[in-house]
Amino acid sequence: MATIDSLMRRTVEAGECLEFTGHICKAGYGLVWHEGKNRLAHRVSFELHNAPITEKQDVMHSCDNRKCINPAHLSLGSRSENLRDMLAKGRGRHCFGEAHPFSKLTSDAVAQIRREFQPYSRTHGAAALARRFGVTQGAVSCVLRGKSWKQA
């Protein structure tokens, strides 16, 4: 089981942060064995220095350093508070339109679909446009209804 001392022995100072130097998971957070399972080091640090936390609570970093386990940089919040904090600090990656990695349409193609669409037409209906642009009929329908590629 992790203790405050065992955690602190595996840290280095990086400015005001105490960066965990043990195992780092793919997401960039430290992992430590605690109470019979691998747990996120910053959560364990918060619990050891403050109080127990529930699975539904997030431990937020004021420093935005995922490796940091400095208790002065950690606070409790809900998932929505954590997401709002992330977006307010510009750390969210929200891709829209052509920038989205799975996008098959360009903004020019979307404009052309909207211009050319004719209901019940064999050549300019949703099915025909979907075949021509290499997407599903549902994707064309979402474009036309403004569910995707929202118009400004």
Buried (B, 14 or more C-beta within 10 A) or exposed (E): EBEEEBBEEBBEEEEEBBBBEBEBEEEEBBBBBBEEEEBBBBBBBBBBBEEEBEEEBBBBBBBBBBBBBBBEBBBBBEEEBBEEBBEEEEEEEEEEEBEEEEBEBEEEBBBBBBEBBEEEEEEBBBEBBBEBBEBBBEBBBBBBEEEBBEEE
